[in-house]
């Protein structure tokens, strides 16, 4: 977290590789659920509206992980 992982991950939300998007959405969701401060860090990384677009992805796990993150 101190090394800027969240902005790096947030930039990968729009990556065309479904496997990578699954992992990124899942990772951001895990970070955000720890506490309110980390959730704010995830939101401040400007994941919206890109993560909302993942809800329309063809891959089921991308959609699931994006919904969990949101």
Secondary structure as GFF3:
##gff-version 3
##sequence-region A 1 70
A	DSSP	alpha_helix	5	11	.	.	.	ID=ss1
A	DSSP	alpha_helix	18	32	.	.	.	ID=ss2
A	DSSP	alpha_helix	36	44	.	.	.	ID=ss3
A	DSSP	alpha_helix	50	53	.	.	.	ID=ss4
A	DSSP	three_ten_helix	54	56	.	.	.	ID=ss5
A	DSSP	alpha_helix	60	69	.	.	.	ID=ss6
###
